[in-house]
Structure formats: structure tokens, C-alpha cells
């Protein structure tokens, strides 16, 4: 696997290089160990790609997760206690899910790391909400988001988002005071 593209959101590249250059090298080395050809194992049943062999995002994600864990990266999970004081008077919820949580894929030395080979909304959520929340809670100071570029996403199930559309949205959204520095890495085979 190669890093084919990168986007520096809120000066993410410079911040990561200045403070976590060794962790950035560790991330780059870990990505390079992913042999994409081993993960083209998903037989498509989608109308537009019937019987086509696709890359299996969950298998690639599992490989990267295990590789990062071996290098000392760990998941960061926090309980989400949902407020009830905003319900209108007289409303009684049928179910409030106890045990809800939020989780960063990985954290090491206050650098957050998210791997996203899934739906588009999760990329935006990771950078524009989750990383800010974990920063506000004191777990991270900056983040790295790993996503496929379009040519790689085309070899996965339909609906998988990609680097180019993510960058377009971030550029047109702009930066906010609450955003944190994030380096977005686009992967390809």
C-alpha cells in the first residue's frame, strides 16, 4: 500500500511533522506493510459489480489495527452519558441505551489516528466532530485520518468514500476555531 495523497487540514502536516515526526514515520511504515493484493477477497453481489472481486475493507482495517497495536497504539474509548434534561415535559423515552460510548481507533502520545474505509459520513464525523471531542477531553492534540483515494475506492463496494471528495468538502467548509490540526492520508494500491 502506498500513500498517494495528503491534505493538511488546519496546518495538520506541519503540526504532525513538528511534534510527532517519528510517529508519522511509524504510520508510513505500517501502511507500507499492507499488501493490498492479499485483501482482494470480497465477491461482489452488487448490481453494478456482480461477481467482481473487490478489496475487503474490514480485513484491511483488521490488519492495520493489529499492526498499530503491535507498535503501541491503543484504542481510546469514553462512555457517552446522554442527557435527558432536554426532553419535553411528560415525554418518557422507551429506550435509553446504557453503555453507549465513543471511540478513537488509535491514540499514541496525544496523536489520534483514524482509519476509514467506509461510508463518507464517517470521514467527516471523524475529523469535524470526533477528533474535536477527544481533543476537548484531553486525549489528543492533533490527528491523522487514513482514507482511500478514488482509484482505490473504486475497487471496493459502492458507497465507500474517498480522499478527493473529502478534501473538496473540507476546503469548501473551511476551518473553525474548534477544529484541530489533522493530516489526511490518501492510500492506493
Legacy VTK file of the C-alpha trace (Angstrom):
# vtk DataFile Version 3.0
C-alpha trace
ASCII
DATASET POLYDATA
POINTS 189 float
0.000 0.000 0.000
1.242 3.498 -0.735
0.363 6.956 0.477
-0.724 8.552 -2.792
-2.045 11.851 -1.452
-2.098 14.019 1.627
-4.092 17.008 2.768
-3.179 19.281 5.621
-6.282 20.440 7.466
-5.685 23.346 9.841
-1.904 23.049 9.335
-2.025 19.340 10.193
1.042 18.342 8.183
3.310 20.883 9.858
1.990 20.186 13.356
2.389 16.420 12.959
5.893 16.756 11.484
6.988 19.178 14.207
5.716 17.195 17.173
5.302 13.588 16.013
7.753 13.040 13.135
8.737 9.615 14.491
5.085 8.561 14.782
4.422 9.771 11.236
7.279 7.549 10.028
5.818 4.686 12.062
2.427 5.211 10.390
4.019 5.355 6.929
5.997 2.159 7.627
2.884 0.371 8.882
0.886 1.352 5.796
3.701 0.078 3.559
3.374 -3.399 5.139
-0.223 -3.764 3.931
-0.119 -5.919 0.809
-3.343 -4.957 -0.922
-3.335 -7.974 -3.244
-3.974 -10.228 -0.221
-7.206 -8.363 0.528
-8.979 -8.571 -2.824
-11.206 -11.282 -1.396
-14.731 -9.886 -1.390
-17.018 -11.262 -4.104
-19.457 -8.516 -5.059
-23.162 -9.145 -5.203
-23.980 -5.533 -6.130
-25.936 -4.946 -9.331
-23.212 -2.823 -10.902
-20.362 -5.207 -9.963
-21.797 -8.735 -9.870
-19.120 -11.412 -9.310
-16.294 -8.867 -9.323
-13.546 -9.394 -6.748
-13.237 -6.337 -4.528
-10.925 -5.223 -1.763
-12.244 -6.204 1.650
-12.199 -3.066 3.848
-12.855 -4.902 7.112
-9.931 -7.290 6.525
-7.583 -4.410 5.666
-8.797 -2.489 8.692
-8.189 -5.542 10.906
-4.644 -5.938 9.531
-3.821 -2.280 10.158
-5.397 -2.378 13.621
-3.270 -5.343 14.653
-0.149 -3.743 13.153
-0.712 -0.465 15.013
-1.465 -2.280 18.274
1.862 -4.141 17.972
3.549 -0.730 17.732
1.975 0.508 20.943
-1.025 2.394 19.578
-4.167 1.859 21.653
-7.873 2.467 21.293
-9.348 5.268 23.387
-12.928 4.734 24.490
-15.110 7.054 26.553
-18.591 6.473 27.963
-21.290 8.631 26.454
-23.779 9.591 29.126
-26.668 11.006 27.167
-28.536 13.950 28.691
-32.211 13.562 29.489
-32.977 17.074 30.728
-33.813 18.247 27.215
-36.858 16.018 26.810
-40.144 17.884 26.828
-42.218 17.664 29.973
-44.200 14.435 30.043
-42.052 12.612 27.498
-40.713 9.276 28.696
-38.227 7.591 26.344
-38.913 3.947 25.561
-35.238 3.017 25.495
-32.097 4.809 26.582
-29.116 2.699 25.643
-26.890 2.195 28.644
-23.255 1.583 27.852
-23.027 3.932 24.872
-19.515 5.098 24.042
-17.310 6.951 21.580
-14.000 5.508 20.444
-10.887 6.705 18.631
-9.305 3.956 16.544
-5.879 4.732 17.998
-4.050 7.189 20.196
-0.344 7.419 20.942
1.406 10.320 22.650
-1.711 12.519 22.196
-1.835 11.923 18.425
-5.171 10.489 17.261
-5.370 8.072 14.344
-8.497 7.037 12.455
-8.688 4.505 9.615
-11.759 4.919 7.422
-12.527 2.583 4.543
-16.260 3.054 4.972
-19.073 5.427 4.263
-18.494 9.093 3.616
-20.264 10.443 6.689
-17.753 8.719 8.955
-14.796 10.586 7.418
-16.419 13.938 8.063
-17.537 12.867 11.534
-14.027 11.693 12.455
-12.326 14.976 11.592
-15.056 17.537 12.287
-16.602 16.025 15.418
-14.873 13.022 16.986
-11.328 14.410 16.927
-12.561 17.707 18.361
-14.418 15.861 21.137
-11.362 13.772 22.039
-9.224 16.916 21.958
-11.637 18.699 24.290
-11.466 15.708 26.634
-7.664 15.974 26.698
-6.844 12.738 24.849
-5.387 14.157 21.616
-3.812 17.368 20.336
-3.904 16.552 16.601
-4.997 13.733 14.323
-4.314 11.672 11.239
-7.122 10.266 9.089
-6.318 7.392 6.694
-8.697 7.051 3.712
-8.605 5.559 0.197
-8.101 7.703 -2.898
-10.767 7.400 -5.603
-8.943 4.820 -7.727
-8.596 2.540 -4.677
-12.189 3.130 -3.512
-13.370 2.105 -6.991
-12.089 -1.396 -6.173
-14.305 -1.608 -3.066
-18.058 -1.829 -2.563
-20.115 1.092 -3.789
-20.607 3.858 -1.284
-17.064 3.828 0.055
-15.882 7.366 0.271
-12.560 8.676 -0.910
-9.889 11.286 -0.338
-10.753 13.624 -3.212
-14.382 14.230 -2.205
-13.396 14.546 1.455
-10.804 17.226 0.664
-13.267 19.114 -1.546
-15.780 19.242 1.296
-13.200 20.313 3.887
-11.930 23.081 1.621
-15.444 24.353 0.982
-16.444 24.009 4.638
-13.391 25.910 5.831
-11.755 25.761 9.227
-13.442 26.631 12.511
-11.944 27.757 15.798
-12.828 24.405 17.396
-11.147 22.297 14.672
-7.810 20.685 15.434
-4.862 20.045 13.080
-5.407 16.874 11.054
-3.239 15.273 8.374
-5.344 13.279 5.913
-3.528 10.486 4.083
-4.976 9.012 0.879
-3.989 5.397 0.203
-3.750 3.491 -3.042
-2.528 0.056 -4.128
LINES 1 190
189 0 1 2 3 4 5 6 7 8 9 10 11 12 13 14 15 16 17 18 19 20 21 22 23 24 25 26 27 28 29 30 31 32 33 34 35 36 37 38 39 40 41 42 43 44 45 46 47 48 49 50 51 52 53 54 55 56 57 58 59 60 61 62 63 64 65 66 67 68 69 70 71 72 73 74 75 76 77 78 79 80 81 82 83 84 85 86 87 88 89 90 91 92 93 94 95 96 97 98 99 100 101 102 103 104 105 106 107 108 109 110 111 112 113 114 115 116 117 118 119 120 121 122 123 124 125 126 127 128 129 130 131 132 133 134 135 136 137 138 139 140 141 142 143 144 145 146 147 148 149 150 151 152 153 154 155 156 157 158 159 160 161 162 163 164 165 166 167 168 169 170 171 172 173 174 175 176 177 178 179 180 181 182 183 184 185 186 187 188
